[in-house]
Structure formats: C-alpha cells, structure tokens
Amino acid sequence: MDVEQPGIKADEILIKVVASSLNYHDLMVALGQIPTEDKRVLLGDASGEVVDTGPDVSRWQVGDKIIALVSRAGSKVGPKKPS
C-alpha cells in the first residue's frame, strides 16, 4: 500500500515498518469489540528502520534498525516520538 509520507516535527522520527504482528487485542479491535478513532491501524508491535529524523533527535539515526512496542494498538498512522 502506498501512502503519502508524513512530515515529522523537530523531536520525532519516521519509521519504515518492515514486519509487524497482530495479537489478541488487534483481533478485538478488528471485530469491533474495542472501539478506535479514525485513521487507526492494527499494530501491536513492529520492526523496521529509521528513515528520517527531526533536527532535535540525537538518539536515532537514519538506517538504525528498531523494534517498536506500541502500548496502545490502533495508533494513528504518522510520526511517533521516540521514548
């Protein structure tokens, strides 16, 4: 699926997701048992690569391989702040 690449803020990173998994919570979202807001996607965790960083980011660099453990499945598509 091709989507427009979102812009990022000075303290954010953009991740290209290479692999993800669906878990029981994701199933409940898909079945409508757990309501979500617009532009939500199913995703409990993922692995990928940093493809862009804001100028204030020092911990991550483009090309870094990462895993992302999303504490709230159904996060909005777009940039995320590193924790």
Secondary structure as UniProt FT lines:
FT   TURN            10..11
FT   STRAND          13..21
FT   HELIX           24..30
FT   TURN            31..32
FT   TURN            38..39
FT   STRAND          45..53
FT   TURN            55..56
FT   TURN            62..63
FT   STRAND          65..69
//
